Amino acid sequence: MSDANVEKTGKARLVRATVARGRTLVIPHPTRKRTIGFAADGKPIQVAAHVERGPGDEVELSEAEVVYYRKTGFLVDPTTKAPAVTEGATVTENADARAA
């Protein structure tokens, strides 16, 4: 992790990472809230809204979360080049073989 990808904010140290190919993360949005109900005094009960991030999207999470998601293959370091991936075999039907 380079210092350029790290930002100190209060207690949590935030780290940037990129969602890996073929993976999706659902994470809390840092500023958006949604109301899930109302307290007895009529005040709204709010929680963080969740957003879906897909392959190639950059996310900013706590350092511990990034370490965990990198170990499980959900996140990659945005400064490293992604490994080359080839698509699987393609099967085509041969008309001559069908007639035999």
Secondary structure, 3 states (H helix, E strand, C coil): CCHHHEEEECCEEEEEEEECCCCCEEEEEEEEEEEEEECCCCCEEEEEEEEEECCCCEEEEEHHHHHHHHHCCCEECCCCCCCCCCCCCCCCCCHHHHHC
